[in-house]
């Protein structure tokens, strides 16, 4: 597959870098990007030479969530189409979450909505200290549904309740306190921090690393297909609700939704 929205490269050590490459759109996710990420995940999973994967964004943002054009398509779609699109996103997140290699998130800038899900499928995420974060879906009358199994597995329910529903933005320090980031570093030191995370894996047996990762997923919060399907249905229900129609319409019409005071 020829990629238009992402880049995938591998260095001589066997460290792959998967880069979201729509900087002019703050690396927001389109249907094509979701498809390309799914394909890239399959390629990475099949390559036993790889020792680690770095996930990052090109430009000033990590991932600003859903692409506006894609969102407009969902706004005008029927329920079956919305469910199909949500399942594509869920499958992509699942493919990244189950990669056998350790995934190191290089969070170079803002992450909102779906970008929070992308952070949460990383085994460890290190963020630049200027980055901002937020689960912004409820501003639009929607819910952070498809990303929720991975977000709540990362944060835990108690921490998730602090920020999951309010749509408020928060900084890198708070993201670290919530368990979303493992470390926070000045932007100029981010590359060195990522290299420090990679280095131990180059001395560890790759098969043992993969088996250990699989073990942690088995013993941690269980992300079942039943739960994933439930989140897809929950998102479809939210789209069917009058609040979503009002919130998304208000966003595109550049006005306040009727609930905002």
GIKA-V452181 format. One record per residue. N is the residue number from 1. RES is the residue in one small letter. SS is DSSP state (H for helix, E for strand, L for the rest). Layout:
BEGIN
n->{N:N}
res->{RES:RES}
ss->{SS:SS}
END
This chain:
BEGIN
n->{1:2:3:4:5:6:7:8:9:10:11:12:13:14:15:16:17:18:19:20:21:22:23:24:25:26:27:28:29:30:31:32:33:34:35:36:37:38:39:40:41:42:43:44:45:46:47:48:49:50:51:52:53:54:55:56:57:58:59:60:61:62:63:64:65:66:67:68:69:70:71:72:73:74:75:76:77:78:79:80:81:82:83:84:85:86:87:88:89:90:91:92:93:94:95:96:97:98:99:100:101:102:103:104:105:106:107:108:109:110:111:112:113:114:115:116:117:118:119:120:121:122:123:124:125:126:127:128:129:130:131:132:133:134:135:136:137:138:139:140:141:142:143:144:145:146:147:148:149:150:151:152:153:154:155:156:157:158:159:160:161:162:163:164:165:166:167:168:169:170:171:172:173:174:175:176:177:178:179:180:181:182:183:184:185:186:187:188:189:190:191:192:193:194:195:196:197:198:199:200:201:202:203:204:205:206:207:208:209:210:211:212:213:214:215:216:217:218:219:220:221:222:223:224:225:226:227:228:229:230:231:232:233:234:235:236:237:238:239:240:241:242:243:244:245:246:247:248:249:250:251:252:253:254:255:256:257:258:259:260:261}
res->{x:x:x:x:x:x:x:x:x:x:x:x:x:x:x:x:x:x:x:x:x:x:x:x:x:x:x:x:x:x:x:x:x:x:x:x:x:x:x:x:x:x:x:x:x:x:x:x:x:x:x:x:x:x:x:x:x:x:x:x:x:x:x:x:x:x:x:x:x:x:x:x:x:x:x:x:x:x:x:x:x:x:x:x:x:x:x:x:x:x:x:x:x:x:x:x:x:x:x:x:x:x:x:x:x:x:x:x:x:x:x:x:x:x:x:x:x:x:x:x:x:x:x:x:x:x:x:x:x:x:x:x:x:x:x:x:x:x:x:x:x:x:x:x:x:x:x:x:x:x:x:x:x:x:x:x:x:x:x:x:x:x:x:x:x:x:x:x:x:x:x:x:x:x:x:x:x:x:x:x:x:x:x:x:x:x:x:x:x:x:x:x:x:x:x:x:x:x:x:x:x:x:x:x:x:x:x:x:x:x:x:x:x:x:x:x:x:x:x:x:x:x:x:x:x:x:x:x:x:x:x:x:x:x:x:x:x:x:x:x:x:x:x:x:x:x:x:x:x:x:x:x:x:x:x:x:x:x:x:x:x}
ss->{L:L:L:L:L:E:E:E:E:E:L:L:L:L:E:E:E:E:E:E:L:L:H:H:H:L:L:L:E:L:H:H:H:H:H:H:H:H:H:H:H:H:H:H:H:H:L:L:L:L:L:E:E:E:E:E:E:L:L:L:E:E:E:L:L:E:L:H:H:H:H:H:H:H:H:H:L:L:H:H:H:H:H:H:H:H:H:H:H:H:H:H:H:H:H:H:H:L:L:L:L:E:E:E:E:E:E:L:L:E:E:E:L:H:H:H:H:H:H:H:L:L:L:E:E:E:E:E:L:L:L:E:E:E:L:L:H:H:H:H:L:L:L:L:L:L:L:H:H:H:H:H:H:H:H:L:H:H:H:H:H:H:H:L:L:L:L:L:L:E:E:H:H:H:H:H:H:L:L:L:L:L:E:E:E:L:H:H:H:H:H:H:H:H:H:H:H:H:H:H:H:H:H:L:L:H:H:H:H:H:H:H:H:H:H:H:H:H:H:L:L:L:L:L:H:H:H:H:H:H:H:H:H:H:H:H:H:H:H:H:L:H:H:H:H:H:H:H:H:H:H:H:L:L:L:L:L:L:L:L:L}
END
